[in-house]
Amino acid sequence: MRAKSRHHLRSDEVRAIEERLAERLGVDLAGETYERVDLEGTEFDLVLVDGDPEICYVDGDPFPTVRGANRLDPERRIVTVDAGAVSFVSDGADVMRPGIVAADEALTEGDLVLVAEETHSKVLAVGRALIDGSEMAWDSGRVVGSVHHVGDDLYEFGV
């Protein structure tokens, strides 16, 4: 994954990102410098916050990367999985219902979500809800489609 272009964001662009993340996840981004990186060969673009790849654009919408979510400690849009699901989710698998311990009931189908493990509450993946949050903890089936996960190219960018 290579950078196609880089540019610093204007203050109104930064404010829009900060407001969007505060509204959706209950987080305070609070960085000093913001730089957008357009990437080659991927659907994502990044925002480096103080030099770290903390925000990615998914379908044109800003959302934390796995690294960013672990730093920001979000309050909402979280799906928590048990220890048995950790290795699968970390390898990019979709989230299946039997592995879910908890899900934000305010989630609706199509929302971007953060998938966290239950023991330490560390985010393992970013995904898209395939069903509403209130229906996620049932018996079987896929409930979150993987978008970005620990160890993928986006996660490794700049490391």
C-alpha positions as CSV (number, residue, x, y, z in Angstrom):
1,M,0.0,0.0,0.0
2,R,1.6,3.2,-1.2
3,A,0.6,6.9,-0.7
4,K,-0.5,8.5,-3.9
5,S,-0.7,12.0,-2.4
6,R,-0.6,13.8,1.0
7,H,-1.9,17.1,2.1
8,H,-2.7,18.9,5.4
9,L,-6.4,19.3,6.1
10,R,-8.0,22.7,6.5
11,S,-9.5,23.6,9.9
12,D,-13.1,23.2,8.6
13,E,-12.2,19.7,7.3
14,V,-10.7,18.8,10.7
15,R,-13.7,20.2,12.6
16,A,-16.1,18.1,10.4
17,I,-14.2,14.9,11.1
18,E,-14.0,15.7,14.9
19,E,-17.8,16.5,15.0
20,R,-18.7,13.3,13.0
21,L,-16.6,11.1,15.3
22,A,-17.9,12.7,18.5
23,E,-21.5,12.3,17.3
24,R,-21.1,8.6,16.2
25,L,-18.7,7.2,18.7
26,G,-18.6,9.7,21.6
27,V,-14.8,10.3,21.2
28,D,-12.6,13.4,21.3
29,L,-10.1,13.3,18.5
30,A,-8.0,16.2,19.7
31,G,-4.9,16.2,17.6
32,E,-2.4,18.9,16.7
33,T,-1.8,18.0,13.0
34,Y,-4.1,16.3,10.5
35,E,-2.8,15.1,7.1
36,R,-4.9,13.2,4.5
37,V,-3.1,10.4,2.6
38,D,-4.7,9.2,-0.6
39,L,-3.6,5.6,-1.1
40,E,-3.0,3.6,-4.3
41,G,-4.7,0.3,-4.9
42,T,-7.2,0.5,-2.1
43,E,-10.7,1.7,-1.3
44,F,-9.4,3.6,1.7
45,D,-7.8,7.0,2.3
46,L,-6.3,7.8,5.7
47,V,-6.0,10.8,8.0
48,L,-2.8,10.9,10.0
49,V,-3.4,12.5,13.3
50,D,-0.1,13.7,14.8
51,G,1.6,11.4,12.3
52,D,-0.4,8.2,13.2
53,P,-3.0,6.5,10.9
54,E,-6.0,7.0,13.1
55,I,-8.8,7.7,10.7
56,C,-9.8,6.0,7.4
57,Y,-12.5,7.0,4.9
58,V,-14.9,4.1,4.3
59,D,-17.2,5.0,1.4
60,G,-16.3,8.6,1.9
61,D,-17.1,8.6,5.6
62,P,-14.5,9.1,8.3
63,F,-14.2,6.3,10.8
64,P,-11.4,5.2,13.2
65,T,-8.9,2.7,12.1
66,V,-8.2,-0.2,14.5
67,R,-5.2,1.7,15.8
68,G,-7.2,4.9,16.1
69,A,-10.1,3.2,17.9
70,N,-7.8,1.7,20.5
71,R,-6.3,5.1,21.2
72,L,-9.7,6.9,21.3
73,D,-11.6,4.5,23.5
74,P,-15.0,4.8,21.8
75,E,-18.3,4.7,23.7
76,R,-20.7,3.6,20.9
77,R,-20.9,1.4,17.8
78,I,-19.1,-1.5,19.5
79,V,-19.7,-5.2,19.0
80,T,-17.9,-7.3,21.6
81,V,-16.8,-10.9,20.8
82,D,-15.7,-13.7,23.0
83,A,-12.2,-15.2,23.1
84,G,-13.1,-18.0,20.7
85,A,-13.8,-15.4,17.9
86,V,-10.6,-13.3,18.4
87,S,-8.3,-15.3,16.1
88,F,-10.9,-15.4,13.3
89,V,-11.8,-11.7,13.5
90,S,-8.1,-10.8,13.7
91,D,-7.5,-12.7,10.4
92,G,-10.3,-10.7,8.7
93,A,-13.2,-13.1,9.1
94,D,-16.8,-11.7,9.3
95,V,-18.3,-11.8,12.8
96,M,-20.7,-14.7,13.4
97,R,-23.5,-14.6,16.0
98,P,-22.3,-17.3,18.3
99,G,-19.2,-15.3,19.1
100,I,-21.0,-12.1,20.2
101,V,-21.0,-11.2,23.8
102,A,-22.6,-7.8,23.5
103,A,-23.6,-5.3,20.8
104,D,-24.7,-1.7,20.8
105,E,-28.5,-2.0,20.4
106,A,-28.6,1.4,18.6
107,L,-26.8,-0.1,15.6
108,T,-28.7,-0.4,12.4
109,E,-28.0,-2.5,9.4
110,G,-25.2,-0.8,7.3
111,D,-23.6,1.1,10.1
112,L,-19.8,1.0,10.5
113,V,-18.9,-0.7,13.7
114,L,-15.9,-1.5,15.9
115,V,-15.3,-5.2,16.8
116,A,-13.7,-5.5,20.3
117,E,-12.6,-8.5,22.3
118,E,-14.2,-9.0,25.7
119,T,-11.2,-9.5,27.9
120,H,-9.3,-6.2,27.4
121,S,-11.8,-4.4,25.3
122,K,-9.2,-3.9,22.5
123,V,-10.6,-3.3,19.0
124,L,-9.7,-6.0,16.5
125,A,-11.6,-4.9,13.4
126,V,-13.8,-2.4,11.7
127,G,-16.8,-3.8,10.0
128,R,-20.2,-3.1,8.6
129,A,-23.3,-4.3,10.5
130,L,-25.3,-6.8,8.4
131,I,-28.3,-6.6,10.8
132,D,-29.5,-4.3,13.6
133,G,-27.6,-4.4,16.9
134,S,-30.6,-5.6,18.8
135,E,-30.6,-8.8,16.7
136,M,-26.9,-9.6,16.8
137,A,-26.7,-11.9,19.9
138,W,-29.0,-14.6,18.6
139,D,-28.1,-18.2,17.5
140,S,-26.4,-18.2,14.2
141,G,-25.4,-16.4,11.0
142,R,-23.1,-13.6,9.9
143,V,-23.8,-10.2,11.6
144,V,-20.7,-8.0,10.8
145,G,-18.9,-7.9,7.5
146,S,-15.1,-7.2,7.9
147,V,-13.8,-4.0,6.4
148,H,-10.4,-3.6,8.1
149,H,-8.7,-5.7,10.8
150,V,-5.5,-6.1,12.8
151,G,-2.6,-7.1,10.6
152,D,-4.0,-6.0,7.2
153,D,-2.3,-3.5,4.9
154,L,-4.2,-0.5,6.4
155,Y,-3.2,-1.6,9.9
156,E,0.5,-1.9,8.9
157,F,0.6,1.4,7.1
158,G,3.4,3.6,8.4
159,V,4.7,1.0,10.8
